[in-house]
Amino acid sequence: MFPLTALLAVLGDRLFGYPPALARRIGHPVEWLGALIGALDRTLNRPHSHRTAGRMRGALTLALVVVASLAVTFPLALALRAIPFGFVIEALLAAPFLAQRDLARAVANVADGIDRSLGDGRAAVSHIVGRDPAELDQSGVARAAIESLAENASDAVVAPALYLALLGLPGIVVYKAVNTADSMIGHRSKRYRHFGWAAARIDDLLNLPAARLTGLFIAAAGGGRAALSIMWRDAGRHVSPNAGWPEAAMAGALAIRLGGPRSYHGRPLDLPWLGSGRKDLKPGDIRRALALYARMLNLLLIALAIVAVGTIV
């Protein structure tokens, strides 16, 4: 019943999202994971330790987060599978670990911000990217928003849905635990260059299939053969083993260029371009990307429905 559980969770998250009133009252489950990771970071991280010791401490942190996630979700999932329609409850519990609506809302805020002023656009994009927004012009802000949409379509939607469909509630929670750890400690900064190594590597590994699947969904939703061609040609140019697939597919589908030079924490990076289209991007391009994202979500639902029917029949 895992694919059916995933179908219900994805549909529920897309229609309703995580209730704001519930978030105000008890917080969000991903925030709970973040609190645990933060506590372990403060307890175990020694930024000046030797590389091997730092990696071992980081690996221990990741292992503890994964064990804690399994300790809660595995017996709960077993109990739910022993009762009639327990998969519906499992879907309700899994839905908060998806972020379809939140991602679309955050990216749309960037387009709306640019419409008001460049400063508002920079402020909005600063919530979803790590690069320096103060150095971005209108095109750079729009490009950063579209890249974030493409990458997070994989990390925040397709990947968790995939692990839910394969492994149920424990699968999606463990994936989200690793992904959250990577976002918090998987950096190459002085504090995390050793400590975050395990989180970054395991997250890369878990996202290998989902990133490529997301690229295929995006290409199918918006560009067909042209988008596929750009994806195959340019995905490997990205510094990430995964982010290049959905970003290159998005660039090909929209006939724009993504990637290129940017700055992180004052350090300029001369990165390659993805795609062969326009470099000058506008708020309308963000909205085109959001429309493509919505069509991609439709394809994800159709794929889950087909797999769910196949497993039941």
Secondary structure, 3 states (H helix, E strand, C coil): CHHHHHHHHHHHHHHCCCCHHHHHHHCCHHHHHHHHHHHHHHHHCCCCCCHHHHHHHHHHHHHHHHHHHHHHHHHHHHHHHCCCCHHHHHHHHHHHHCCHHHHHHHHHHHHHHHHHCHHHHHHHHCCCCCCCHHHCCHHHHHHHHHHHHHHHHHHHHHHHHHHHHHHHHHHHHHHHHHHHHHHHHCCCCCCCCCCCHHHHHHHHHHHHHHHHHHHHHHHHHHCCHHHHHHHHHHHHHCCCCCCHHHHHHHHHHHCECEECCEEECCEEECCCEECCCECCCCHHHHHHHHHHHHHHHHHHHHHHHHHHHHHHC
